[in-house]
Amino acid sequence: MRGLPSAGRGTALALLALVVSVAAGCSPQRFVANRVAGTLAAGGDTYAADDDPELVAAALPFSLKLMESVLASTPEHRGLLSATSAAFTQYAWGFVQQEADAAAFEDVERAWAGWNRARRLYLRARDYGLRGLDSVHPGFSDALRHAPAAAITRAGAADVDLLYWTAAAWAAAIALGKDDPALVADLPLVSALIDRAEAVAGDWGRGAIPTFQITFVMVRPDAPADRQAAAQAYFDRALALSGGLDVGPWLNWAEAVCLPREDRACFETSLQQALALDPDAHPPTRLANLVQQRRAGWLLAHVDRWILPPLDESGNEGEPAR
């Protein structure tokens, strides 16, 4: 989870100018819309450094719809397309999907409604990312589906944000849409996008790419024979690039590596490491760390739902975690 766009005073004034110009039918409409788009695309620090996830969750829907409204007037604004893809991805994961996961214990219907909503938001984010790539490389998204190996070489280091957010949104949608064969069949396209991002700018985002790869290498169909060794290499790389200050590597390691092998000690230790990090140590990622720590705490609190408790000396299950 990265910085989210904010609607500050400058954005509000520019938006007001846009509304006035539209109402009056003025020719500067496009110019003003581009100014608003640029302001939104460059925003993010206010949300990213916030220490109140609930406040951000309540504010984000307005920001998301504002971004979409401005895109209606500037449909090929590369920066805003990238920011919108990122914002929808983070909102869907940090707030919609987490709420659905928690609801699954008590209300399965509510959980499924939340998961389906999150999947739709991820697909919307993916589409904005693909539009962003098309805006700088015309025909990219169509070529990606028909000749991915050739198409992906058109993207370079300047496109790493679009490559990353498109891949992240697409992968998340697939994870929630395993009952959709057509969607699952797109997994190789996610591989192409994230591998290109790694190849052209692997250190982007303080380890965002290797953090993603910790999880992805464990499920991608073309993974190396020793998936865990590959995940370990990505984990080490992510820790190095983030200076050990980000929760993401520990959380992904716990869920993608420790949990599938039912290694309770690994799972608990990784989550405890995630919770021990100080979210204030790096303010630009404070919100992301707080949201991910909330998930880590939830996973740890319900560890016995994921992995059976250890046996006591008599061979019976020990006391469940409280």
C-alpha positions as CSV (number, residue, x, y, z in Angstrom):
1,M,0.0,0.0,0.0
2,R,1.5,3.3,-1.0
3,G,0.6,7.0,-0.9
4,L,-3.0,7.9,-1.7
5,P,-4.2,11.1,-3.5
6,S,-5.5,13.9,-1.4
7,A,-7.9,16.7,-2.2
8,G,-6.2,19.7,-0.7
9,R,-6.9,23.4,-1.0
10,G,-5.2,23.7,-4.3
11,T,-7.2,20.8,-5.7
12,A,-10.5,22.3,-4.4
13,L,-9.8,25.7,-6.1
14,A,-8.9,24.1,-9.3
15,L,-12.0,21.9,-9.2
16,L,-14.1,24.9,-8.6
17,A,-12.6,26.6,-11.7
18,L,-13.4,23.4,-13.7
19,V,-17.0,23.4,-12.6
20,V,-17.4,27.1,-13.5
21,S,-15.9,26.6,-16.9
22,V,-18.1,23.6,-17.7
23,A,-21.2,25.5,-16.6
24,A,-20.2,28.4,-18.8
25,G,-19.2,26.3,-21.7
26,C,-15.8,28.0,-21.7
27,S,-12.9,26.9,-23.9
28,P,-10.4,26.7,-21.0
29,Q,-12.2,23.6,-19.7
30,R,-9.5,21.2,-20.9
31,F,-6.7,23.3,-19.6
32,V,-8.3,23.5,-16.1
33,A,-9.1,19.8,-16.1
34,N,-5.5,19.0,-16.9
35,R,-4.4,21.2,-14.0
36,V,-6.7,19.3,-11.6
37,A,-5.5,16.0,-13.0
38,G,-1.9,17.0,-12.4
39,T,-2.7,18.1,-8.8
40,L,-4.5,14.8,-8.0
41,A,-1.8,12.7,-9.7
42,A,0.9,14.5,-7.6
43,G,-1.0,14.2,-4.4
44,G,-0.8,11.5,-1.8
45,D,1.4,12.6,1.1
46,T,-1.5,13.7,3.3
47,Y,-3.2,10.3,3.2
48,A,0.1,8.2,3.2
49,A,1.3,9.8,6.4
50,D,-2.0,9.7,8.2
51,D,-2.3,7.9,11.5
52,D,-6.0,7.2,11.4
53,P,-7.0,4.4,8.9
54,E,-10.7,4.8,9.7
55,L,-10.7,8.5,8.8
56,V,-8.9,7.7,5.5
57,A,-11.4,4.9,4.8
58,A,-14.2,7.3,5.2
59,A,-12.6,10.0,3.0
60,L,-11.3,7.8,0.2
61,P,-14.6,7.2,-1.7
62,F,-14.9,10.9,-2.4
63,S,-11.3,11.1,-3.6
64,L,-11.8,8.1,-5.9
65,K,-14.9,9.5,-7.5
66,L,-13.2,12.9,-7.9
67,M,-10.4,11.3,-9.7
68,E,-12.8,9.4,-12.0
69,S,-14.7,12.6,-12.7
70,V,-11.6,14.5,-13.7
71,L,-10.5,11.6,-15.9
72,A,-13.8,11.9,-17.8
73,S,-12.4,15.3,-19.0
74,T,-8.8,14.2,-19.3
75,P,-9.1,10.5,-20.3
76,E,-5.5,10.1,-21.4
77,H,-3.8,11.8,-18.5
78,R,-1.0,9.4,-17.8
79,G,-0.2,10.5,-14.2
80,L,-3.8,10.5,-13.1
81,L,-4.5,7.1,-14.6
82,S,-1.6,5.7,-12.6
83,A,-2.7,7.4,-9.4
84,T,-6.3,6.2,-9.9
85,S,-5.1,2.6,-10.5
86,A,-3.0,2.8,-7.3
87,A,-5.8,4.4,-5.2
88,F,-8.5,1.9,-6.2
89,T,-6.1,-1.0,-5.6
90,Q,-5.1,0.2,-2.1
91,Y,-8.7,1.0,-1.1
92,A,-9.9,-2.4,-2.2
93,W,-7.2,-4.2,-0.4
94,G,-6.8,-2.1,2.7
95,F,-10.5,-1.6,3.5
96,V,-12.9,-3.6,1.4
97,Q,-11.2,-6.9,1.3
98,Q,-10.0,-6.8,4.9
99,E,-13.5,-6.1,6.1
100,A,-14.8,-9.0,4.1
101,D,-12.2,-11.3,5.5
102,A,-13.1,-10.4,9.0
103,A,-16.8,-10.8,8.3
104,A,-16.4,-14.4,7.1
105,F,-16.3,-15.7,10.6
106,E,-19.8,-14.5,11.4
107,D,-21.6,-13.7,8.1
108,V,-20.6,-15.6,5.0
109,E,-23.0,-13.8,2.7
110,R,-21.7,-10.4,3.8
111,A,-18.1,-11.7,3.3
112,W,-18.9,-12.9,-0.3
113,A,-20.5,-9.5,-1.1
114,G,-17.4,-7.8,0.2
115,W,-15.0,-10.1,-1.8
116,N,-17.0,-9.6,-5.0
117,R,-17.0,-5.8,-4.5
118,A,-13.2,-5.9,-3.9
119,R,-12.7,-7.9,-7.1
120,R,-14.7,-5.4,-9.1
121,L,-12.6,-2.6,-7.7
122,Y,-9.4,-4.4,-8.5
123,L,-10.6,-4.9,-12.1
124,R,-11.4,-1.2,-12.3
125,A,-7.9,-0.4,-11.0
126,R,-6.4,-2.8,-13.6
127,D,-8.3,-1.1,-16.4
128,Y,-7.0,2.3,-15.3
129,G,-3.5,0.9,-15.3
130,L,-3.9,-0.5,-18.7
131,R,-5.3,2.7,-20.0
132,G,-2.2,4.5,-18.5
133,L,0.1,2.1,-20.4
134,D,-2.0,2.7,-23.6
135,S,-1.6,6.4,-23.1
136,V,2.1,6.3,-23.5
137,H,2.4,3.1,-25.7
138,P,-0.7,3.1,-28.0
139,G,-2.2,-0.3,-28.4
140,F,-0.2,-1.8,-25.5
141,S,-3.1,-3.5,-23.7
142,D,-4.3,-5.2,-26.9
143,A,-0.8,-6.3,-27.8
144,L,-0.2,-7.6,-24.3
145,R,-3.0,-10.1,-24.8
146,H,-2.0,-11.2,-28.2
147,A,1.8,-11.1,-28.1
148,P,2.9,-10.5,-24.5
149,A,6.6,-11.2,-25.0
150,A,6.9,-8.5,-27.6
151,A,4.4,-6.0,-26.1
152,I,6.1,-6.0,-22.7
153,T,9.4,-4.8,-24.1
154,R,7.8,-1.5,-25.1
155,A,7.6,-0.6,-21.4
156,G,10.6,1.0,-19.7
157,A,11.7,2.3,-16.3
158,A,9.5,5.4,-16.7
159,D,6.5,3.0,-16.7
160,V,7.3,1.1,-13.6
161,D,4.4,2.6,-11.5
162,L,1.9,1.6,-14.2
163,L,3.4,-1.9,-14.6
164,Y,3.4,-2.5,-10.8
165,W,-0.1,-1.2,-10.0
166,T,-1.7,-3.0,-13.0
167,A,0.0,-6.2,-12.0
168,A,-1.0,-5.8,-8.3
169,A,-4.6,-5.1,-9.1
170,W,-4.9,-7.9,-11.7
171,A,-3.3,-10.5,-9.3
172,A,-5.6,-9.4,-6.5
173,A,-8.7,-9.8,-8.7
174,I,-7.5,-13.3,-9.8
175,A,-7.0,-14.3,-6.2
176,L,-10.7,-13.4,-5.5
177,G,-11.9,-14.8,-8.8
178,K,-10.7,-18.3,-8.9
179,D,-14.1,-19.4,-10.1
180,D,-13.7,-17.4,-13.3
181,P,-11.5,-19.4,-15.7
182,A,-11.1,-16.5,-18.1
183,L,-9.7,-14.3,-15.3
184,V,-7.4,-17.0,-14.0
185,A,-6.1,-17.5,-17.5
186,D,-4.7,-14.0,-17.3
187,L,-2.1,-15.0,-14.7
188,P,0.7,-15.1,-17.3
189,L,0.0,-11.5,-18.2
190,V,0.5,-10.5,-14.5
191,S,3.8,-12.4,-14.7
192,A,4.8,-10.4,-17.7
193,L,4.0,-7.1,-16.1
194,I,5.7,-7.6,-12.8
195,D,8.7,-9.2,-14.3
196,R,9.2,-6.3,-16.6
197,A,8.8,-3.9,-13.7
198,E,11.5,-5.9,-11.8
199,A,13.8,-5.9,-14.9
200,V,13.6,-2.1,-15.6
201,A,13.3,-0.7,-12.1
202,G,13.5,-3.4,-9.5
203,D,14.3,-1.1,-6.6
204,W,11.3,1.2,-7.2
205,G,9.0,2.0,-4.3
206,R,11.4,1.0,-1.4
207,G,10.9,-2.7,-2.2
208,A,7.4,-2.8,-3.5
209,I,8.2,-5.1,-6.3
210,P,10.1,-7.8,-4.3
211,T,7.4,-7.5,-1.6
212,F,4.8,-8.4,-4.2
213,Q,7.0,-11.2,-5.6
214,I,7.2,-12.9,-2.2
215,T,3.5,-13.8,-2.6
216,F,3.4,-14.1,-6.3
217,V,6.3,-16.5,-6.8
218,M,4.5,-19.0,-4.6
219,V,1.5,-19.2,-6.9
220,R,2.6,-18.3,-10.4
221,P,2.6,-21.2,-12.9
222,D,6.1,-20.5,-14.2
223,A,7.8,-20.2,-10.8
224,P,11.3,-21.8,-10.3
225,A,11.4,-25.3,-8.9
226,D,12.3,-24.1,-5.4
227,R,9.6,-21.5,-4.8
228,Q,10.5,-21.0,-1.2
229,A,14.1,-20.2,-2.0
230,A,12.9,-17.6,-4.6
231,A,10.5,-16.1,-2.0
232,Q,13.3,-16.0,0.5
233,A,15.5,-14.0,-1.9
234,Y,12.7,-11.6,-2.6
235,F,12.0,-11.2,1.2
236,D,15.7,-10.4,1.8
237,R,15.7,-7.9,-1.1
238,A,12.5,-6.2,0.2
239,L,13.9,-5.9,3.7
240,A,17.1,-4.3,2.3
241,L,15.3,-1.8,0.1
242,S,12.8,-0.8,2.8
243,G,15.5,-0.5,5.4
244,G,13.6,-3.0,7.5
245,L,10.9,-0.4,8.2
246,D,8.0,-1.8,6.2
247,V,5.4,-4.3,7.4
248,G,4.7,-5.7,4.0
249,P,7.6,-8.2,3.7
250,W,6.9,-9.8,7.0
251,L,3.1,-10.0,6.4
252,N,3.6,-11.5,2.9
253,W,6.1,-14.0,4.2
254,A,3.7,-15.1,6.9
255,E,0.7,-15.5,4.6
256,A,2.4,-16.8,1.5
257,V,5.2,-19.0,2.9
258,C,4.6,-19.9,6.6
259,L,0.9,-20.5,6.4
260,P,0.7,-22.9,3.4
261,R,3.3,-25.1,5.0
262,E,1.5,-24.9,8.3
263,D,4.6,-23.7,10.1
264,R,3.0,-22.1,13.2
265,A,6.3,-20.9,14.7
266,C,7.2,-19.2,11.4
267,F,3.7,-17.7,11.1
268,E,3.6,-16.3,14.6
269,T,7.1,-15.0,14.6
270,S,6.7,-13.2,11.3
271,L,3.5,-11.6,12.4
272,Q,5.1,-10.5,15.7
273,Q,7.9,-9.0,13.7
274,A,5.4,-7.1,11.7
275,L,3.6,-5.8,14.8
276,A,6.9,-4.8,16.4
277,L,7.8,-2.3,13.7
278,D,7.2,1.4,14.5
279,P,4.8,2.9,11.9
280,D,6.1,6.4,12.8
281,A,9.7,5.5,11.8
282,H,9.0,6.3,8.2
283,P,6.1,8.8,8.0
284,P,5.5,8.5,4.2
285,T,4.5,4.8,4.7
286,R,2.7,5.3,8.1
287,L,-0.8,4.6,6.8
288,A,0.3,1.5,4.8
289,N,2.1,0.1,7.9
290,L,-0.8,0.7,10.2
291,V,-3.3,-1.0,7.8
292,Q,-1.0,-4.0,7.3
293,Q,-0.3,-4.2,11.1
294,R,-4.0,-4.3,11.6
295,R,-4.2,-7.4,9.3
296,A,-1.2,-8.9,11.1
297,G,-2.8,-8.5,14.4
298,W,-6.1,-10.0,13.1
299,L,-4.2,-13.0,11.7
300,L,-2.3,-13.6,14.9
301,A,-5.4,-13.3,17.1
302,H,-7.1,-16.1,15.0
303,V,-4.0,-18.3,14.5
304,D,-5.9,-21.4,15.5
305,R,-8.3,-21.0,12.6
306,W,-5.4,-21.2,10.2
307,I,-3.1,-23.7,11.9
308,L,-4.0,-26.3,14.5
309,P,-2.5,-25.6,18.0
310,P,0.4,-27.8,19.0
311,L,-0.2,-31.1,20.8
312,D,0.4,-31.2,24.6
313,E,2.4,-34.1,26.2
314,S,-0.7,-36.3,26.2
315,G,-1.2,-35.9,22.5
316,N,-4.2,-33.6,22.8
317,E,-4.4,-30.2,21.2
318,G,-3.1,-27.4,23.5
319,E,-5.1,-24.4,24.6
320,P,-6.2,-22.3,21.6
321,A,-4.6,-18.9,21.2
322,R,-6.7,-16.1,22.8
